[in-house]
Amino acid sequence: MTRSSLHLLKGTGYLISTVSVTLLAIVSWENASKSPLLIACLLGGAATSIIGMFCRWLSYEIEKRQEERR
C-alpha cells in the first residue's frame, strides 16, 4: 500500500467516525433534550470526539507535507 493510499484510508476512517458520532448524537437527542445537563454532555461529547478526530487527521496531513518537502 502506497503512502498516499494509506493517507487516504486514514482520512476516510476519520470521516466515517465523524459520521458515526453524528448519527449516534441524533439518535440520543430525544432523551437528552429532556435535561440541560444531558444536552451539554451529548453536544460536548460529540464535539470533542469530532475535534479529536480532526486533530489526528490534521497531524497526518502535516506529517505528509513535511515528508513531501524532504
C-alpha positions in Angstrom: 0.0 0.0 0.0 1.5 3.4 -1.0 1.8 6.3 1.4 -0.9 8.3 -0.4 -3.4 5.5 -0.4 -2.7 4.8 3.3 -3.2 8.5 4.0 -6.5 8.4 2.1 -7.6 5.4 4.1 -6.8 7.2 7.4 -8.8 10.3 6.2 -11.7 8.1 5.2 -11.7 6.3 8.5 -11.9 9.6 10.4 -14.7 10.8 8.1 -16.6 7.6 8.8 -16.0 8.0 12.6 -17.3 11.6 12.4 -20.5 10.5 10.6 -20.9 7.7 13.2 -20.7 10.2 16.1 -23.1 12.5 14.4 -25.6 9.7 13.9 -25.3 8.5 17.5 -25.9 12.0 18.7 -29.0 12.3 16.6 -30.4 9.1 17.9 -29.7 10.2 21.5 -31.1 13.7 21.1 -34.7 12.8 22.1 -33.8 11.6 25.6 -31.0 14.1 26.1 -33.3 17.0 25.2 -35.2 16.4 28.5 -32.3 17.7 30.6 -30.0 20.7 30.0 -27.1 18.7 31.6 -27.7 15.8 29.2 -27.8 18.2 26.3 -24.5 19.7 27.3 -22.9 16.3 27.8 -24.2 15.0 24.4 -23.1 18.1 22.5 -19.8 18.3 24.4 -19.0 14.6 23.9 -19.9 14.7 20.2 -17.9 17.9 19.6 -14.8 16.8 21.4 -14.8 13.5 19.6 -15.1 15.2 16.2 -12.4 17.8 17.2 -10.1 14.9 18.3 -10.5 13.1 15.0 -9.9 16.3 13.1 -6.7 16.9 15.1 -5.4 13.4 14.4 -6.2 13.8 10.7 -4.5 17.2 10.6 -1.4 15.7 12.2 -1.2 13.1 9.4 -1.6 15.9 6.8 1.2 17.9 8.4 3.5 14.8 8.5 2.7 14.0 4.9 3.5 17.5 3.8 6.8 17.5 5.8 7.8 14.2 4.2 7.0 15.6 0.7 9.3 18.5 1.3 12.2 16.2 2.1 
